């Protein structure tokens, strides 16, 4: 582990800067569109375009790496993402911003895939779980930091868009300067949704719903806070609190789900998220600290749903299928992430800013009912046969190869821990295909 950290430090730093910039840009755009008096429905549609671009990029970014290699592809995609961020304040319109969100999502998918392929290539089997947990913590902390960076400038100015562009640009520095060889290609696919639904209908439903409610909160949460009368600092604190609570609750919820019927734990998690949403709607105009407490409960529970969905699906799948299962479930998450912000924004048009939590409350309550139904259709798996919970970031299926629950193929060589080598541009290898993600 001590030997690995200096080798992986550049990749973790690059990925962290990318996630920070992306988190800041999402919140900034929601706040800026509120300042520009764009309709809530337009906000939802524009911001959901990111997930469309991410799905497309995850399928096709291999083309870049096949042609020019990992580092050049990473540099090109980071440059495009930086340019996209700078173009937002130049062309202020829903159509232009929607197109730029597609471009940003496309670039982000490629950047995640390249960085995570490199991380996988350098991690031995015996420390995969610890590296995955470290990456998960890095992702959540970087996303929280992005929310707090909203206080660095006025959302109505160029400043914050320039900060995002700098983060996208500087994320390529540690990767471009690395002396590690590019990873060897390892083709992998994904299971189709129908095949996954036959294995675990509840796993698919959980991941789809997690995409819908979490993307709705990420994209429309800043607009909710802004329309509720909070200033920029309070908006950033509101978002960062929910995200950090989601990080903290991963392991306690996982601990319970490993020791009891996982479906029953998920049902109570959903009931708690629904209750927090309903409390926000019913009480209405809340003091800021009370609202922070309720949103921490909501975020702490709702952000565990994807990991629970993946774990539940793997309870019934072969361990050799873990990566392909994760790829298929990420696609389900991605479809939900496209639909969720649009649906939430439509309800916000009808019900005002609290329509966001009308949507999350209804979605989590309906899913809790579906969990109860599934409990009548399949006998509970013995606790000792359940797959151990492992928190999973919703980036690309490549990172699922770090999951300690997966079984390496027979004869698969163990990654070597060695001093970084100078990259030979004449033999740069192609990357792993990313599959479908959000």
Number of C-alpha atoms within 10 A of each C-alpha: 13 6 10 17 12 12 20 19 15 21 24 22 19 24 26 23 26 29 27 27 30 25 26 25 25 19 26 27 24 26 27 21 22 18 14 12 10 14 15 26 18 19 27 26 22 26 29 27 24 27 27 21 22 26 25 21 27 28 17 17 25 22 14 18 22 15 13 15 21 28 21 16 22 26 20 16 25 25 19 20 29 24 21 23 27 20 18 19 20 10 11 13 14 17 13 14 23 20 16 23 28 24 24 27 26 26 28 29 28 28 28 21 27 31 23 25 26 23 25 21 18 20 23 17 17 11 14 21 17 14 22 24 17 12 21 19 17 20 23 23 18 23 24 25 22 28 28 23 21 24 17 12 14 13 21 16 11 15 15 24 26 17 21 28 26 19 23 30 23 20 27 28 15 16 25 17 10 19 15 18 19 22 19 14 13 11 10 15 16 22 19 15 16 12 13 22 16 11 19 21 19 23 26 28 21 30 29 25 29 29 30 27 28 24 27 28 24 20 29 29 26 27 29 25 22 20 16 16 11 16 12 21 14 19 24 25 17 24 26 24 20 26 24 21 22 22 22 16 19 22 15 10 21 21 14 15 23 19 14 16 16 25 21 17 18 26 20 14 21 27 20 21 28 26 19 24 25 20 16 20 18 12 9 12 12 13 8 12 10 11 19 19 15 19 23 24 21 27 25 25 27 26 23 26 27 27 22 27 29 28 27 26 26 25 20 16 16 13 15 14 17 24 24 22 28 31 28 27 33 29 28 27 29 29 22 25 30 24 22 31 34 26 19 28 28 22 20 24 16 11 12 15 23 25 20 28 27 20 26 26 26 16 19 25 20 16 22 23 14 16 22 15 12 16 16 9 9 8 8 15 15 11 14 10 10 20 21 18 23 22 23 25 19 21 20 27 33 27 25 24 24 26 21 18 19 18 15 14 8 6 6 7 9 13 12 10 13 11 12 12 11 10 14 12 12 7 10 19 19 21 24 22 23 29 29 27 28 31
